[in-house]
Each structure stands twice: as C-alpha cells, then as structure tokens.
C-alpha cells in the first residue's frame, strides 16, 4: 500500500518566487490590467440575452452599473484564486508555503479581458472547485455519498453555465487516477447530476414552462468549429495556444524529471495536464460563443501546473523566466486593448 501523503509544509527554498518583490510586481500587473479592463471594456451591463440560462439572467440583473460589475468581477476572481490556493493544500502538489497558485490564476484571469467583468463560468467555478476538493482530499477512498455531493455541486453550477457538465468525465478521470473509480462511485456521480436536473424538470412541469431545460440544451448544441474571423478573437486564440504550448513544454520537462517527484505528485500533474488539454479541445468545439468561459476553466489546471514548475525552480534563471512570463501577459493586455 502506498504511503499516505502528509498535508504539512516544509521549509521554503531560498530564494523563491513567493518573495515580496515578485508578489508586488505580479499584483501590480494585475491591478493595471484590471484598470485597463474597466476603462476599455464595453460589456456593460453584463450580457444576459434570451439565450442565457435563467440563473445567469438573475445574477446579471443584480449588477446595475459598470463600477459594481467591475468590483463584483474582481471579488469573484480573487475568491477563485484563493480557492486555487486552498486546492494546493488538498492536492499536496507543492509541499511548502507558496503564494504561486493564487498569484498565477489571478494573473491569468486579470490579463484576459474576455473574462471581465464577469462571465458565467466564473460563477460556475465556485461550485466546481469545491467538487474537486472532495476528490483531492479523499486520499484514495471516497464514499458514495461524497461522490454524489460532488457531482450535485457540478450540476448546480451547470444551471448557470451548462457546459460545466462536459467536465464530469474529467472528474471520473481524476477518480481513476486516484484509484477511487468503482461502480458504486460511478453510479453515485451520475445520480448526483441527474438529481439536480430532476428537480429542474419537476419545476418545469409544475410551472408548465420548459425554458429552464430548453435553453441549456440549445447551448450544448451550439457547436461552432469554424475559425473566428475578427482580430480580437484571433489574438485570444494566439494567447490560448501559447499558454497551452507552454503547458506542454512544462509538462514534458516535469515528465523527464519525474525521478525527483513522488508517485502522488506525478498522478496529480497527469490529471491536471489532461484537464487542461480537454478544456483546450473544447475551445475548438465551442469557439464562437463560449471561448472566454472555456478558457477560464482551462486556466485553472494551467495555473497549478505553472505554480508547481516555478516553485521547484530556484536562482536567476527561474526569476528571468517568470518575469518574461509576466511581460508576455502584460503585452497581451496591451494588444487586446489595441485591437478593440
């Protein structure tokens, strides 16, 4: 039997990228990017047309002006980044104190204007990440009740952004990698999502109005695999492809250095890379309407992989690579503004 992973933190290596000057520079770029987004974004009020889900229409209707929308978006982004930080605790991917999981997700989210002020995926992530908590903290054993609760959370999140349902297979893959996928747990996850939509169906029958189900079905069927034509969307594709290629390079590097990592760490990194690659493929399938939302989800595993890589590197080379990464993302913000 494999030994249990202790959720404790060791001493930080010195120097490291969680020191105050790197944190300050990263947050400064995030702040400037958010100011640019507030100044140049024309997505006010938050878009909520007839093709959006009913819960998203309700949420967007609560935000009445651009300032409130911006503040709401920043708060949601910060909360998800903090949840990323907490996820590292459950995954024990980085085994010493570091701010990189928080910093890198907040950085990626701040420097992509397509996410701002807020998008349906950002709200849905508030339900998806706690479901992942249930997966990572189970440590090779998950009760069927917890598996049911996890996919019920995903089902609730999908009422806001229905494409979250596409990530249930990724949840199954994570259970498989962590040796928790059995018939009982598989059935529990299926019934968890079905229970949520069973209640929705009951509500529709009672109201004699099936809009709450017909809209999500239309969104799932809105497949568009054509390459986008406008410059702004093309540049987002270039950025997304660059991030994915960097992920591939980092994953290959970690793979060749796997002798220095535990079996648990290799499993986690394998799951995260498949997760990111899966989201990247979905970008091609739902290119036209849901590109920012799917990219938002892809940045979640990407930020954890980058955090694992940068946290393991020390010295001048690591600092130079990190600051090149910061410059690249900041230039991407300027290019997005220029192409507006």
Buried (B, 14 or more C-beta within 10 A) or exposed (E): EEEEBEEEEEEEBEEBBBEEEBBEBBBEBBEBBBEBBBEBBEBBBBEBEEEBBBBBBEBBEEBEEBEBBBEBBBEBBBBBBBBBBBBBBBBBBBBEEBBBBBBBBBBBBBBBBBBBBBBBBBBBBBBBBBBBBBBBBBBEEBBBEBBBBBBBBBBBBBBBBBBBBBBBEBBBBBBEBBBBBBEEBBEBBBBBBBBBBEEBBEEBEEEEEBEBBEBBEEBBEBEBEEEBEEEBBEBBBEBBEEBBEBBBEBBEEBEEEEEEBBEBBBBBBBBBBBBBBBBBEBBBBBBEEBBBBBBBBBBBBBBBBBBBBBBBBBEEEBBEBBBEBBEBBBEBBEBBBEEE
